[in-house]
């Protein structure tokens, strides 16, 4: 395909090329909204039918870790917006700095999520044969990362949930299936986003982005903001609704 500088042959101007690319990204994001929307609808339906189990599952999540990761992602959206602004005004050094900060914040998110996932494996909260939502309550010595007062409160809540739903352990697996499915898909989107950010950083260090041509930074910025917004919905759905602490 014919190309003149950063302008591809099917476009007359860089502005037209940018408008087309932006429209394409918005169409893609609409399909992503439908994708995540379907998953969230399935979660909402299961929560309606198995309310006690989903409330119990929510209370086993760490609000501190989830809240911290929310702050991290909001900060990464801010640094991404600053990278876009820097590309628009021609501050090439700042583009690289803010892209690097966005990448670092993304890896902080991954690190916290790794800690959360590790806890769930250690606490026997991964759907399967060894799943046991009562594990930490019945084996406090095996869960030293959970405070005694939290275990006491969790025990009371689980007893209440068990009285309302005799098959609590089985239905709680539905909650954790949704938890790992939704947060795992979100993490996958973040991995893709991080790869795109590294690609942008390479181009930025080479001095490719100028006020006249910064389309990739704008497009990847839209994608990164979307991924952050998805987490803004996942956090209350998984961590806050039905929480009694």
N, C-alpha and C positions, 0 to 999 in steps of 0.2 A: 504494500500500500504506500502511495506517495506521501511523503512527510516533509514539511518545511519547518525546521526548528522543532517547536513543540506543537505545531499546528498540523493535524492530519488532513489528508486530501479531500475528504468529504465535507469539510467545514470551510466556510469563507473567512471566519474570524475566530480568534481565541475566545471571544465573548460567547459566540454561538456554541463553540465546543464546550465551554464551561456550563452553559445552560442545559445542553443535552446531557452531559454527564450528571449534573445535579438532578435532573428529572429522572434519569435512570436509577440513581441511588434512592430517591424517594419512592419510586415504584417497588424497588427491592425491599425497602424498609416496611412498606405496606404489607408485603407478603410475610415479612417477619412478625409483624403485629398479629396477623391472622394465625401464624404458627404458634406463637406464645399465648395468644388469646385462647386457642383451643385447649392448650395444656392447662391454663388457669381455670377454664370452664370445667374441665374434668376434675380438677382439684376442688373447686367450689361444690360440685355435685357430691363428691365423696365426703366432703366435710359436712354437708347437710345430712347425709344418711348415717354417718358415723361420728357424730359430734363429740361424744365423750373421748373416743380414741384420738381424734385429731387435737382436742384440747390438751390431752395428756402428752401427746407427742410434742406439741409446741412448747410445753413447759420444760422439756428435757433439753431444749436448745439453749446455748449461751447467748443471752441478750447482749452482754458486753462485747463478745467477739463479733456478733452480727452488727451491732451498732457501730463498732470501730470500723468494720469494713465498709459500712455505708458512708461514713465520713471520708474514708480513703477514696472511694469512688467519686464522691462529690468533688473532692480536691483534684482528682485526675481530670474531671470534666473542666474544671477551672483552668488547669494548666494546658489542656488541649485547646480551649478557647483562646488562651493567650498565644499559643503556637499559630493558630489561624490568623489572629490579629497581626502577629509579627510578620507573617508571610504577606499580608495585605499591605503593610506599610514599608516592607523592604528591609526589616531588621534581621538579616540573615543569621547572625550569631544567636540572637534570642530564639529563633525558630528551633535551632538544635538544642538549646538549653531546655526549652519548655517541652519539646518532644521527649528528651531524655528523662525529665521529671515525670512526665506522664507514664513512660515505660516503668520507671522505678516504683511509682505508686501502684501500677498494675501488678508488679511482682510482690509488693507488700500484700495486696489482696490475695494473691495465690498462696502466699505463706500462711496467712490467717486461715484461709479455707483448708489448707493442708492440716493445720492444727485441729480444726473442727472435725474434719473427716477422720483423723486419727483417733480423736476422742470417741467418735461414734463406733468405730471398730472395737476399741478397747472396752466400751460400755455395752457391747453386744446389742447395738441398735442398728445393725445392718440387716435388711430383710433376708431371711433364709432360715435354715434349721436352728442356728444358734441365737436367733433374735429373742431377746427377753427384755421387755420394757421395765421389768422389776429387778433387773440384774444389780444395779448399783444400790437399790434399797435393801436387797437381800445380801449383798456382798460389799458393804461399805469399805472394807479394807482394800478391796480391789479397785476402788474409785477414789484415790486420795486427792484428786483434783476437784472433787465436789465437796463443798463445806458441809459440816454436820447439820447446821440449821437448814441448809438447802435440801439435804437428804430427808430431813424430818418433814419439811413442807411437801416435798415431792411424794413421800410415802402417803401422806394424808390425801393428796390430790389423786394419786393412783387408786387408793382404796375407794374414793368417791366415784371415780370413773369405772372401776371394776363392778361396783354395785349397779351402775346404770347400764353397763355393757359387759355381760359375763364373758364374751369372747374378745375382751379388750386387747390381748396380746396379738391376736390375728389381725384385728382391724387397725391396730397401731402400725402394723407393717405397711398398710396402704399409705399412711401418712409419710412414713420414711421412704417408701418407694417414690412418692411425689417429691419429697425433699431432695433426694439424690438425683432424681430425673431432672427436676427444674434447675437446681443449682449446678448440676453437671453440664446441662446444655448451655446455661449462662456462662460457665467457665470455658466451655469450648469456644463460644463466641468471643470471649476475651482473649483466648489464645490466638485466634485469627486476627483480632484487633492488634495484639502485641506484635504479631508478624508484620502487619501493615505499618505499624509505627516504626519498626526497625528499618523497613524499606524507605519510609519517609526520611528517617534520620540519615540514611546513606545518601539520599538525594540532597538533603539539606547541607550536609558536610561538603558536598560537591558544588554547592552554590547554585543549584538548579532553580530554586523558587524565588520569584520576583513579584512585585506588585502587578505586573502584566500577566504572569502565569503562575498561579498557585492552586490550580484545580485539585491536584491530589490531596493537598493538605485540607482543603475544604471538605472534600468527599469523605476522606477517612475520619475527619472530625465529626461529621454527621453520624457515621457508623458508631464511633466511640461513644457519642452522647446517647445514642439509642440503647447501646448495651448498658450504660449507666442507668438509664431510665427504667429498663427492665428490672434491674436490681431494686430500684425504688418501689416497685410493685411487689417483688418477691419478698423483700424484708418484712413488710407488715403482714403479708399473707402467711408466711411461714413462722415468723418469730413473735408477732404482736397479737394477732387475732386469737382469742380464747386464752390469752395469757393471764394468769391470776396473780403473778408475783408483783 
